[in-house]
Amino acid sequence: MTEMKNKKGKTTLNFLLVFLWIFSTAFFIWQHSTGLSWDFMSYTLNAKYFLSQGAYFEWYRPPLTSFLIGIFSVFGWKIAEYFFIISVSSLYFFSSIKLAEKFNINKEIFYALSITPFLLINSMYVGTELLSFALLQLFIAYIGDKKAPFFLALATLTRYNLITFFPLLLLSKNLKKFFRDTIIFIGLWLPWLVFNFISTGNPIASLMDSYALNIKFRGYMTMPFDFSHLLMVIGFLSPFFIVGIYYALKGQIEKKKLDIPFLTMFFVIALTIFSYAKIPFKTSRYLFDLTLPAAYFSVISICKIKSEQIKKGIVYILIISSIISVYIIAADTSTLVKLENPSNYTGILPEISPYVKNCALASNAWVHLNYLYKITTESAPSAEILDYKINQGYRVLLFKHITEPSYTFDREFIKKFQILKENERYILLGKEDLCADAKKADKTYLESMTEFYKIGYNESFHISAYELLFTDKSA
């Protein structure tokens, strides 16, 4: 692939790379500082649980993000989150350079084009997207090398759906290497499987929970394929992406041979779209990995331009457009990417302490209470088992700005229970003379489902891994 030959231009673009890394990292830090992310808080809580500093744990979440936050916790838990963000942004920078070198494309343009508004906004919004994406790029950059399964294993331990990329190990076209890579992959997964088994008696408890919660038991909310999500991911690169695919296909036809870079990008597109299509509840974040082929084919398109000045001009226009777009989105207070305002929970602890004391607590903001106040809190019970929980001595704290559970706003239903305290922000239900001892909130999702059926419907519920994956049995 054509590289920019002008030394002055090269220096300018190298400076641009550093600027983009600083800008994107600063944006990630700023975004995280603006509010609370439900998922990010959960990963921090899981990290505390790993280190025996917390009593709340979500089994359906992969472990790597929490593991890394836990490592950085030596600097303090709040600072650890920012160290994690800076490290992941740096890893992404490194992975982009390595992949560009592997596929012999212009690394400056590749990294610059990948810093799209979509990537900036969604990379750290939840906490896992950019880390898994960086590891995926490193996996692709090292296919055929022993490092490839190492990075793929880490990527799948960040987001389970990346297991769909496992067949890409076959691109090494060497059966011995494939078996070697498979052993390395399993070896890196083994500690997590052992932890699952020791803690729950099931080595794949986390995988089963994730699949059940995100796919199997969400069939009732299946959404159609939304092509607008594709446009959101590719954005300004759309015309260059399409032209780049044309040039790439033309090159394959002329050579009468499919090369590894083209095959890799084809599979990334196909597997990402397949994974997105399989998930019932669809969001554009699930197409995050399309950023890679979008940037790759756009580089091919732009580098076909002979004029160095026009190349640089296009790159600069795209970068400036991305920065302006991100600024407009960040300034829009109605945008869906805004993090939750922590003021929703300011002063809650002293208000509820006289009523909660050391009693078991459940809430529709259970993650927030665990994270902000270190109050061990379970998720709010469904309407079918609310009466049972209260009669067991639970306090149930329902915040009115949260739309679930719906019975929060059903006054006739709420009147059936004793209201310990209510104001414009929340309702606290419970029985003054009953107080169950607080305990760890670390049930698996499937264990919670079993409890729900037993209490709510007096029915037994159990689903095996085979039934979960290969049958129509559902909750």
RAGINOR-V382767 format. One record per helix or strand. SS is the DSSP state (a for helix, b for strand). FROM is the first residue (numbers start at 0). TO is the last residue. If there is no record, write none. Layout:
# RAGINOR-V382767
SS;FROM;TO  SS;FROM;TO
This chain:
# RAGINOR-V382767
a;6;32  b;35;35  a;37;49  b;55;55  a;63;74  a;76;101  a;106;113  a;116;121  a;128;140  a;145;155  a;159;171  a;174;199  a;204;213  a;215;220  a;226;254  a;259;277  a;283;286  a;289;302  a;307;330  b;339;339  a;341;344  a;347;355  b;358;358  b;360;362  a;365;372  b;376;378  a;382;390  b;394;398  a;405;408  a;410;413  b;418;421  b;425;428  b;436;436  b;440;440  a;444;456  a;464;469
